[in-house]
Amino acid sequence: MSPTTSTLQASLRECRMVLERLVLIERLDPGLTPAVRDCALFSAFHRRGFDHVRPTIESLRATVGRPPILREHADRLEVDCGGAHAWLVAEALTDLAVDLFRRGRPATVEASNIVASDELAVIPYLGEAHRLEVHVEGPRLSVVGGRVPTSLDQIRREGISVEREVWWSLFLRANDALAPDSFESRRHAGPIMVDAEGRVIGRADEDETDFNLLAEPALLAAGLKLPNGG
């Protein structure tokens, strides 16, 4: 990629990392983080752009309302979403429709009292995880059969095209989710613990790795031996 190009291809891993950090900054219920992250990912893929992603994520906390109310009918399930944004309920709506389908019931869910209902367009992509085709027409979604997942595979192979300036603004904002960089934070990054002199003194978990094994190749290459005479 030429440094002069105005767009870049953000990989699936990069997209998920940045989007998840943006969600964490807003301090939503931790259980919502993966679902909202994936809604943002598929929305960017569907709309072919990330311009709306940050303002949408920043608006989500204001739409967290009461729990949904379900009303079951012979031909559909009605869900009053309590004024929540579509990204907060899209995964749950998908799961409800899939559950009805698996149980041989009419797999139609009709959502009401929902903010940004056009963002329910992410639901067909969420349905691919179940290897099912989910149709969305307005606030109504229905499972119509099986399919082979394709969209996530495409993102994995090709990434998502994004304007360079938009991407870096998201990336830099996402870094606010990280702990402030300091000497202490660098010493304790990951499970390896390092003292003030730079010596490895252990791990934060119960791992029994022999650190001599990490040093041995370099020592042998230099013609030296391990301190224990190995």
Sequence and secondary structure as in RCSB ss.txt:
>XXXX:A:sequence
MSPTTSTLQASLRECRMVLERLVLIERLDPGLTPAVRDCALFSAFHRRGFDHVRPTIESLRATVGRPPILREHAD
RLEVDCGGAHAWLVAEALTDLAVDLFRRGRPATVEASNIVASDELAVIPYLGEAHRLEVHVEGPRLSVVGGRVPT
SLDQIRREGISVEREVWWSLFLRANDALAPDSFESRRHAGPIMVDAEGRVIGRADEDETDFNLLAEPALLAAGLK
LPNGG
>XXXX:A:secstr
  TT SEEEE HHHHHHHHHHHHHHTT  GGGHHHHHHHHHHHHHHHT  TTHHHHHHHGGGG  S  EEEE SS
 EEEEEEEEEHHHHHHHHHHHHHHHHHTTS  EEEEEEEESGGGGGGHHHHHGGGTEEEEEETTEEEEEEE    
HHHHHHHH EEEEHHHHHHHHHHHGGGS    HHHHHTSSSEEE TTS EEEESS     THHHHHHHHHHTT  
 TT  
